Structure formats: C-alpha cells, structure tokens
Amino acid sequence: GSGRGMAVFAAHALFPFRQCVGIEISAEYNDSARQLEQWYAKAFMSSAAMNGQHMSRSMFVQGDVLTEDWSDASVVFLNCVTW
C-alpha cells in the first residue's frame, strides 16, 4: 500500500501528474499519511503557486488496491512489505 505516503508525495512534487493517489489498507498508516498531507499541502501551496501547480482532492484512500477503482490511472506504482 501507500504506507505513510512518501512515494505519493515524491511523485506529486517531482512530476506533473494531474493527480496522485495512495491506497493503503492499514487505518494507522492511512491516518498518518493524511496528517502528513496537511503539512505537505501547506508547504506545497507556498512553492507551487509560483509554478502554477495545484493540489487536487485528498491524496489518500483507505482501502484495498484489489477492490478500489484505479482504472483511470496512467501510472501505477505498487509496493508491498511483508513482515
């Protein structure tokens, strides 16, 4: 899953994707990513205004990548850590 969202933030900051979304099954990790999203949005908005970029709706969804609809994605990165 997207974990705490670091790959999602990196993709959003470095590439001109229309939207970046992370899907995480763990409520704990998804909540952590959403907290970091608040910080990221503030930091991003100040620097992005100069570049003409904008933040889309929430970047994180709590769910299972096998059942969520991501059929409109143009790039997909899947990460799974087994412990």
Helices and strands as residue ranges (DSSP letters): H 6-14, E 22-24, H 27-51, E 60-62
